[in-house]
Amino acid sequence: MSQNLQLAITAFGGPETLKLQHTSVPTPNDNQALVKVAFAGVNPIDAKTRAGLGWGAEKIKDSLPWVPGFDAAGTIVSDAGAFKAGDRVVGRIVEGGGYGQYLCADLDALSRIPDGVSFEQAACLPVAGLTALQALELADVQAGDRVLVLAGAGGVGHIAIQLGKAKGAEVFASCSSANTDFVSSLGATALDYRDQALDAQVQDIDVLIDLMGGDVGEAALACVKAGGRVVTVPTITAPRIIDAAKEKGIEAQGMLVKPNTQQLDMLTAAIEAKSLLVEITKIYPLEQGVQAHVDIQSGRTRGKILLEMP
Ligand SMILES: NC(=O)c1ccc[n+]([C@@H]2O[C@H](COP(=O)([O-])OP(=O)(O)OC[C@H]3O[C@@H](n4cnc5c(N)ncnc54)[C@H](OP(=O)(O)O)[C@@H]3O)[C@@H](O)[C@H]2O)c1
């Protein structure tokens, strides 16, 4: 346990700004546990922050180097709070740091991983799973609602479809033709966005879960019925979507995913019960994190991609 290999940025820029660094293993404070990370999730926010965009970059700009990684699954190194050495845990790591062999995690950000759930499955959940769950709750999705999920094949979208179905909603999801079978297998009616405009394919939507934002998110407002609800998840374009929705008499809200261990417990329990599936498209070794960022910023990955620590 003498060294801690991490992938870090020292300046904002392209994927190649991610460089391996050797640091010492950090020391947790009284409210933290030292975690030996097994897998970290890779999320679009990691690439946006690395590039210097959005609230994430604003927050860290004066404290570089920064180690990305808001999702981490691994093992408790030594007893801390209610956790014992060897406990398998997953957490939403607010400051980042998942792209490294060891990190100090706040005790209240960690959830135990049930026996029937792998580190890989758990590492998919903190950002993507919590975002899907919190977006559906914010939109107050009810049984019988017609819900449209934009980007249904992505990390958040493929989980949102399943959680929406579990609430008894009728779920529609946009994707490319390469992903229609995948999205249908999760229980949604797949809408190929290249086939026809979405509003020509579906109308009278009660709830729009907008995981695209920008032009795509704004165009999808035409599918929503009067009095419908919209949660627009990409933060950078949220003000624009909220304004455009208001002009149409539709209530739209932005959101920022929050750590929530109870909700994480619910999600890992759902995986163990096989009522929730997480799709892992690719696992890269930490040393290939640059390629993982090339993939995630393409905006075309299916399900989740992960980094495996050495
Ligand atoms: N506010 C928050 O707290 C928060 C939290 C999490 C995520 N986010 C944001 O939410 C967004 C989604 O995150 P994510 O992790 O799900 O992203 P992701 O995994 O990178 O999404 C990739 C998916 O987007 C689909 N896609 C690309 N263009 C599309 C289009 N025009 N129409 C429909 N689908 C399209 C692709 O499917 P095809 O290949 O089939 O096109 C691909 O499967 C990102 O902007 C992310 O930064 C915000």
The ligand as a Tripos MOL2 file, in Angstrom:
@<TRIPOS>MOLECULE
LIG
   48    52     1     0     0
SMALL
NO_CHARGES

@<TRIPOS>ATOM
      1 N1        -27.4550   17.3550  -13.8850 N.am      1 LIG1
      2 C1        -26.8730   16.2660  -13.4180 C.2       1 LIG1
      3 O1        -26.7280   16.1040  -12.2020 O.2       1 LIG1
      4 C2        -26.4260   15.2000  -14.3820 C.ar      1 LIG1
      5 C3        -26.1600   13.9230  -13.9000 C.ar      1 LIG1
      6 C4        -25.8240   12.9290  -14.8120 C.ar      1 LIG1
      7 C5        -25.7470   13.2310  -16.1790 C.ar      1 LIG1
      8 N2        -25.9550   14.4980  -16.5900 N.ar      1 LIG1
      9 C6        -25.9150   14.8270  -18.0180 C.3       1 LIG1
     10 O2        -26.9670   14.1180  -18.6680 O.3       1 LIG1
     11 C7        -26.5740   13.7520  -19.9820 C.3       1 LIG1
     12 C8        -26.7380   12.2610  -20.1840 C.3       1 LIG1
     13 O3        -25.8000   11.5650  -19.3910 O.3       1 LIG1
     14 P1        -25.4350   10.0420  -19.7080 P.3       1 LIG1
     15 O4        -24.4160    9.6130  -18.7380 O.co2     1 LIG1
     16 O5        -26.6540    9.2370  -19.8900 O.co2     1 LIG1
     17 O6        -24.7550   10.2360  -21.1700 O.3       1 LIG1
     18 P2        -24.1770    9.1490  -22.1480 P.3       1 LIG1
     19 O7        -24.1410    7.8110  -21.4880 O.co2     1 LIG1
     20 O8        -22.9070    9.6780  -22.6970 O.co2     1 LIG1
     21 O9        -25.2560    9.1210  -23.3410 O.3       1 LIG1
     22 C9        -24.8660    8.4820  -24.5050 C.3       1 LIG1
     23 C10       -26.1000    8.1050  -25.2960 C.3       1 LIG1
     24 O10       -26.6690    9.2710  -25.9180 O.3       1 LIG1
     25 C11       -27.3830    8.8020  -27.0500 C.3       1 LIG1
     26 N3        -27.6030    9.8760  -28.0120 N.ar      1 LIG1
     27 C12       -26.6740   10.6210  -28.6570 C.ar      1 LIG1
     28 N4        -27.3000   11.5180  -29.4590 N.ar      1 LIG1
     29 C13       -28.6430   11.3190  -29.3150 C.ar      1 LIG1
     30 C14       -29.8110   11.9500  -29.8610 C.ar      1 LIG1
     31 N5        -29.7230   12.9540  -30.7360 N.pl3     1 LIG1
     32 N6        -31.0170   11.5060  -29.4470 N.ar      1 LIG1
     33 C15       -31.1290   10.4880  -28.5650 C.ar      1 LIG1
     34 N7        -30.0590    9.8420  -28.0340 N.ar      1 LIG1
     35 C16       -28.8370   10.2790  -28.3870 C.ar      1 LIG1
     36 C17       -26.5110    7.7080  -27.6200 C.3       1 LIG1
     37 O11       -27.3690    6.7410  -28.1860 O.3       1 LIG1
     38 P3        -27.3350    6.4750  -29.7870 P.3       1 LIG1
     39 O12       -25.9090    6.0210  -30.0590 O.co2     1 LIG1
     40 O13       -28.3530    5.4230  -29.9900 O.co2     1 LIG1
     41 O14       -27.6170    7.8000  -30.4210 O.co2     1 LIG1
     42 C18       -25.7670    7.1340  -26.3980 C.3       1 LIG1
     43 O15       -26.2160    5.8570  -26.0370 O.3       1 LIG1
     44 C19       -25.1460   14.2680  -20.1410 C.3       1 LIG1
     45 O16       -25.1900   15.5530  -20.7120 O.3       1 LIG1
     46 C20       -24.6550   14.3820  -18.7070 C.3       1 LIG1
     47 O17       -23.6030   15.2980  -18.5420 O.3       1 LIG1
     48 C21       -26.3020   15.4950  -15.7290 C.ar      1 LIG1
@<TRIPOS>BOND
     1     1     2 1
     2     2     3 2
     3     2     4 1
     4     4     5 ar
     5     4    48 ar
     6     5     6 ar
     7     6     7 ar
     8     7     8 ar
     9     8     9 1
    10     8    48 ar
    11     9    10 1
    12     9    46 1
    13    10    11 1
    14    11    12 1
    15    11    44 1
    16    12    13 1
    17    13    14 1
    18    14    15 2
    19    14    16 1
    20    14    17 1
    21    17    18 1
    22    18    19 2
    23    18    20 1
    24    18    21 1
    25    21    22 1
    26    22    23 1
    27    23    24 1
    28    23    42 1
    29    24    25 1
    30    25    26 1
    31    25    36 1
    32    26    27 ar
    33    26    35 ar
    34    27    28 ar
    35    28    29 ar
    36    29    30 ar
    37    29    35 ar
    38    30    31 1
    39    30    32 ar
    40    32    33 ar
    41    33    34 ar
    42    34    35 ar
    43    36    37 1
    44    36    42 1
    45    37    38 1
    46    38    39 2
    47    38    40 1
    48    38    41 1
    49    42    43 1
    50    44    45 1
    51    44    46 1
    52    46    47 1
@<TRIPOS>SUBSTRUCTURE
     1 LIG1         1 GROUP 0 **** ****
